[in-house]
Amino acid sequence: MIQKNSILLLVICLIIGSCSKKQPQEQKHFVEENGTIHVPSFILPESQFLSDESKSILKEHRAYKIKALNEMQRACPSPKKGASLKERKQHRECLASHFYTTPLYKKTIERYPVDIKIDTINGVYTEVFMPKEGTTKENQNKVLISLHSGAFQFDSRTASRIESIPIAALSGIKVISIDYRMGPEHQFPAASEDVTTVYKSLLEKYKPQNIGIYGTAAGAQLVSQALAWFQKENLPSPGAVGMIGMAAAQPRPKTDTMHIVSAIEGHHGIAPFTVFEPYYGSDPDFDDPLLVPLNSKKILSKFPPSLLIVSTRDFHMSSVIYTHTQLVKLGVEADLHVWEGVGHVFTENVELPESKEAFNVIVNFFKKHLYQ
């Protein structure tokens, strides 16, 4: 009898589809009254707008990044918490020495030949990139300032070169990359002050309309902060600026793409702000327009012609697009370019067709807007 009942129960549960003790709950899409959207998990394939060449390069680059990171960690172990300033300086020097041996760097200097010179401008370390054949006659009175990526902690004398070399080679304009002060040794507004120091020095030789400034990721945010600082110091505005991968907003705003890309990258909730804490501190004043220029219409309205570049798989796409919108509303000449299917700072991969396109956009923008 017990066996018959067991068989009967099995048949019934099979019919109604509830044999397991705990059925997985079906994820549902719904919207709360406050606008919060609950999204079921989904699979995100590569964009169909990517070329086969781009897909192949991205696949190779993903594997390369893992290998490169492991090699870098072996060559230059991260300093322990509480490391001295001397140890942190030695670690950055080790990273730079190792970086110059990587295929990424070797491909960059092979594809884009330049001469590199170290210069200290009023106490600020800089690297100067000159086109191998020298600047053209029409560009001798122009200069570009490059502000590197790295969350105000990293990428000086390493990624800074990847961000400077192609632009110098393609534009025929001298590019000066600023090794601005970073955290945890220094805090805001140290970087803004360093950019201002170099800018003041260049104003002694160049007309402001002949100076362009561009930055990538944290460097892009620094571009906006530097413009705010110039205004505070009553300095003339540069001829044009470029912001790549970030813009005038705070580092980790609660935006659509910050949530979406954080999920794509495997973060729970928004990608952590902690990477910026060494420079900004644990409780920064995001109402301060010198830190977040997006807070001030007065500051934004005085921006020079501005180029904004971002990609659809970038945490900061919403921030960059919103910055562009506000600049346009205030009457600032602003160009926005968005690349499909690639991630944050995609321009670090100089082999990508999208990177080559972006380099040309940057060069043409400054050729158009710097004084002839």
C-alpha positions in Angstrom: 0.0 0.0 0.0 2.8 2.4 0.9 4.5 1.6 -2.4 1.3 2.2 -4.4 0.8 5.5 -2.6 4.4 6.5 -3.4 4.0 5.7 -7.0 0.7 7.7 -7.1 2.4 10.7 -5.5 5.2 10.5 -8.0 2.8 10.4 -10.9 0.9 13.4 -9.5 4.0 15.4 -8.9 5.2 14.7 -12.4 1.9 15.8 -13.9 1.8 19.1 -12.0 5.6 19.6 -12.4 6.4 20.1 -8.7 8.4 17.0 -7.7 11.3 18.8 -6.2 11.1 20.1 -2.7 12.4 23.6 -3.7 11.5 24.8 -7.1 13.7 27.6 -8.4 11.8 30.8 -8.5 11.3 32.3 -11.9 13.0 35.7 -12.2 10.5 38.4 -13.2 10.9 41.8 -14.7 9.0 44.5 -12.8 9.2 48.1 -11.9 8.7 49.6 -8.5 6.7 52.7 -7.9 10.0 54.7 -7.3 11.2 53.6 -10.8 13.6 50.9 -9.6 13.7 48.2 -12.2 14.2 44.5 -11.4 16.0 42.8 -14.3 16.3 39.0 -14.7 19.7 37.7 -15.4 20.5 37.5 -19.1 23.3 36.6 -21.5 25.1 39.5 -23.3 26.8 38.5 -26.5 29.3 40.6 -28.3 27.8 43.4 -30.4 27.0 42.5 -34.0 28.3 45.9 -34.9 31.9 44.8 -34.0 33.9 43.7 -37.0 35.5 40.3 -37.2 38.8 42.0 -36.9 37.7 43.8 -33.7 36.3 40.6 -32.2 39.5 38.7 -32.9 41.7 41.5 -31.4 39.4 41.8 -28.3 39.7 38.0 -27.8 43.5 38.2 -28.0 43.5 41.2 -25.7 41.4 39.5 -23.0 43.9 36.7 -22.8 46.8 39.1 -22.9 45.5 41.2 -20.1 45.3 38.2 -17.7 48.8 37.1 -18.6 50.2 40.6 -18.4 48.6 41.2 -15.0 50.1 38.0 -13.6 53.6 38.8 -15.0 53.4 42.4 -13.6 52.4 41.1 -10.2 55.3 38.7 -10.2 57.8 41.4 -11.3 56.4 44.2 -9.1 54.4 42.9 -6.2 51.9 45.4 -4.9 53.1 47.3 -1.8 51.5 46.2 1.5 48.9 48.4 3.3 50.8 51.1 5.1 53.8 51.0 2.8 56.1 54.0 3.0 56.3 56.7 0.4 59.7 55.4 -0.7 58.2 51.9 -1.2 55.3 53.2 -3.2 57.7 55.2 -5.4 59.9 52.2 -5.9 56.8 50.2 -6.9 55.7 52.7 -9.5 59.3 52.7 -10.9 59.2 49.0 -11.1 55.9 49.0 -12.9 57.3 51.5 -15.5 60.4 49.5 -16.1 58.3 46.3 -16.6 55.8 48.1 -18.8 58.4 49.1 -21.3 59.2 45.4 -22.0 55.5 44.5 -22.8 54.2 43.7 -26.3 51.6 46.5 -25.8 54.2 49.2 -25.4 56.5 47.8 -28.1 53.6 47.7 -30.6 52.7 51.3 -29.7 56.2 52.8 -30.3 56.6 50.7 -33.4 53.3 51.8 -35.0 53.7 55.5 -33.8 57.3 56.7 -33.9 58.1 59.6 -31.5 61.0 61.0 -29.6 60.5 61.1 -25.8 62.2 63.6 -23.5 61.9 64.0 -19.8 61.3 67.5 -18.5 60.6 69.1 -15.2 58.3 72.1 -15.4 58.4 74.3 -12.3 58.9 71.2 -10.2 56.4 69.0 -12.0 57.7 65.9 -13.7 56.5 65.6 -17.3 57.3 63.5 -20.4 57.4 65.3 -23.8 56.5 63.4 -27.0 57.6 64.8 -30.3 56.7 63.4 -33.7 59.8 61.6 -35.0 60.1 64.0 -38.0 59.4 67.0 -35.8 56.4 69.3 -35.6 55.2 70.7 -38.9 55.4 74.5 -39.5 51.7 75.0 -38.8 52.1 73.1 -35.5 55.2 74.7 -34.0 53.2 77.2 -32.0 50.8 74.5 -30.7 51.0 72.1 -27.8 48.8 69.4 -26.2 48.7 68.5 -22.6 47.9 64.8 -21.8 46.5 63.8 -18.4 46.7 60.1 -17.8 44.2 57.5 -16.5 44.5 55.4 -13.4 42.0 56.5 -10.7 44.5 59.1 -9.4 46.7 56.3 -8.2 48.3 54.5 -11.2 49.4 54.8 -14.9 52.0 57.5 -14.7 54.9 56.9 -17.1 53.1 53.7 -18.3 49.5 54.0 -19.7 50.3 57.7 -20.0 52.6 56.9 -22.9 49.9 54.8 -24.7 47.6 57.8 -24.3 50.2 60.3 -25.6 52.3 58.6 -28.3 49.7 58.0 -31.0 48.3 61.5 -30.7 51.8 63.1 -31.0 52.7 60.9 -34.0 49.4 61.4 -35.9 48.8 65.1 -35.1 52.4 66.4 -35.6 51.9 68.4 -32.4 54.1 68.2 -29.3 52.4 66.4 -26.5 53.3 67.0 -22.8 52.1 64.3 -20.4 51.9 65.5 -16.8 52.9 63.1 -14.0 50.6 64.8 -11.5 50.6 64.0 -7.8 48.4 61.1 -6.9 47.0 59.3 -3.8 47.7 58.0 -1.3 50.7 60.2 -1.0 48.7 63.3 -2.0 45.0 64.2 -2.1 42.7 66.5 -4.0 43.4 69.2 -5.3 47.1 68.3 -5.7 46.6 67.1 -9.3 44.6 70.2 -10.3 47.4 72.4 -8.8 50.1 70.5 -10.8 48.2 70.9 -14.1 47.8 74.6 -13.4 51.5 74.9 -12.7 52.4 73.4 -16.0 49.7 75.4 -17.8 50.9 78.7 -16.4 54.4 77.9 -17.6 53.2 77.1 -21.1 51.3 80.3 -21.2 54.6 82.1 -21.2 55.5 80.6 -24.5 52.1 79.7 -26.2 48.9 81.6 -26.7 46.1 80.0 -24.7 44.1 79.3 -27.9 47.1 77.3 -29.1 47.0 74.9 -26.1 44.8 71.8 -26.0 44.3 69.6 -23.1 42.9 66.0 -23.1 42.7 63.2 -20.6 41.6 59.6 -20.3 39.4 58.2 -17.5 40.6 59.9 -14.3 42.6 62.1 -16.5 39.4 63.2 -18.3 37.8 64.1 -15.0 41.0 66.0 -14.1 40.6 68.0 -17.4 37.3 69.3 -16.1 38.7 69.9 -12.6 41.7 71.8 -14.1 39.4 74.0 -16.1 37.5 74.9 -12.9 40.9 75.6 -11.2 42.0 77.8 -14.1 38.8 79.9 -13.6 39.5 80.1 -9.9 43.0 81.4 -10.7 41.6 83.8 -13.4 43.6 82.1 -16.1 42.6 82.2 -19.8 40.9 79.2 -21.2 42.8 76.8 -23.4 41.8 76.5 -27.1 40.0 73.1 -26.8 39.8 70.1 -24.5 39.1 66.4 -24.8 37.5 64.1 -22.2 37.8 60.3 -22.9 36.0 57.7 -20.7 35.0 60.2 -18.0 34.0 63.8 -17.8 32.8 66.4 -15.3 30.7 64.2 -13.0 31.8 62.5 -9.8 33.6 59.2 -10.1 30.9 56.7 -9.1 27.5 58.3 -9.7 24.3 56.2 -9.5 23.5 56.2 -13.2 22.2 53.6 -15.7 25.5 52.6 -17.1 27.2 52.5 -13.8 24.7 49.9 -12.6 24.6 48.0 -15.9 28.3 47.8 -16.6 29.0 47.0 -13.0 26.8 44.0 -13.4 28.5 43.0 -16.6 31.9 43.4 -14.9 30.8 41.1 -12.0 30.3 43.8 -9.3 27.4 43.5 -6.9 25.7 46.9 -7.2 27.8 49.8 -8.3 31.5 49.3 -8.9 33.2 50.3 -5.7 34.4 53.9 -5.1 37.3 52.7 -3.0 39.7 52.8 -5.9 39.4 56.6 -5.7 39.6 57.0 -1.9 43.4 57.3 -1.7 43.1 60.6 -3.6 39.7 61.9 -2.7 39.4 60.5 0.8 36.6 58.4 2.2 34.1 61.2 2.5 34.8 63.7 -0.4 32.7 66.8 -0.8 31.0 66.0 -4.1 29.1 69.3 -3.8 32.4 71.2 -4.4 32.4 72.4 -8.1 36.2 72.3 -8.1 35.9 68.6 -7.5 32.7 68.0 -9.5 32.5 70.8 -12.1 29.1 69.4 -13.3 27.7 71.1 -10.2 28.3 74.6 -11.5 26.6 76.0 -14.6 28.9 79.0 -14.3 32.0 76.9 -14.6 30.6 74.6 -17.4 29.5 77.6 -19.4 33.1 78.8 -19.7 34.4 75.5 -21.0 36.2 75.8 -24.4 35.2 73.6 -27.3 35.0 70.1 -25.8 35.4 66.6 -27.3 33.8 63.8 -25.3 34.5 60.1 -26.1 33.0 57.0 -24.5 31.8 53.5 -25.3 28.7 51.5 -24.6 30.3 49.1 -22.2 31.9 51.9 -20.1 30.8 52.5 -16.5 30.9 56.2 -17.3 28.9 56.4 -20.5 25.9 58.0 -18.7 28.2 60.6 -17.0 29.9 61.5 -20.3 26.6 61.8 -22.2 25.1 63.9 -19.4 28.1 66.2 -19.3 27.8 66.7 -23.1 24.1 67.4 -22.7 24.7 70.1 -20.0 27.5 71.7 -22.1 25.3 72.0 -25.1 22.4 73.4 -23.1 24.8 76.1 -21.8 25.9 77.0 -25.4 29.4 75.3 -25.3 30.5 73.8 -28.5 30.7 70.1 -27.6 31.2 67.0 -29.8 30.2 63.5 -28.5 31.5 60.2 -30.0 30.3 56.9 -28.7 31.8 53.5 -29.8 29.7 50.4 -29.7 30.6 47.1 -28.0 33.9 48.1 -26.4 34.7 48.8 -22.8 36.2 51.5 -20.5 39.4 53.0 -22.0 39.2 50.9 -25.1 41.9 53.1 -26.6 44.6 51.4 -24.5 44.5 48.7 -27.2 46.1 50.5 -30.1 45.5 47.6 -32.5 41.7 48.0 -32.3 40.1 49.6 -35.3 37.9 51.6 -32.9 41.0 53.0 -31.2 42.5 54.1 -34.5 39.2 55.8 -35.3 39.2 57.5 -31.9 42.8 58.7 -32.3 41.8 60.3 -35.6 38.8 62.0 -34.1 41.0 63.4 -31.3 43.6 64.7 -33.8 41.1 66.2 -36.1 39.3 67.9 -33.3 42.4 69.7 -32.1 43.5 70.6 -35.6 40.1 72.2 -36.1 40.0 74.1 -32.8 43.5 75.2 -32.0 44.4 78.6 -33.4 46.0 78.6 -36.8 
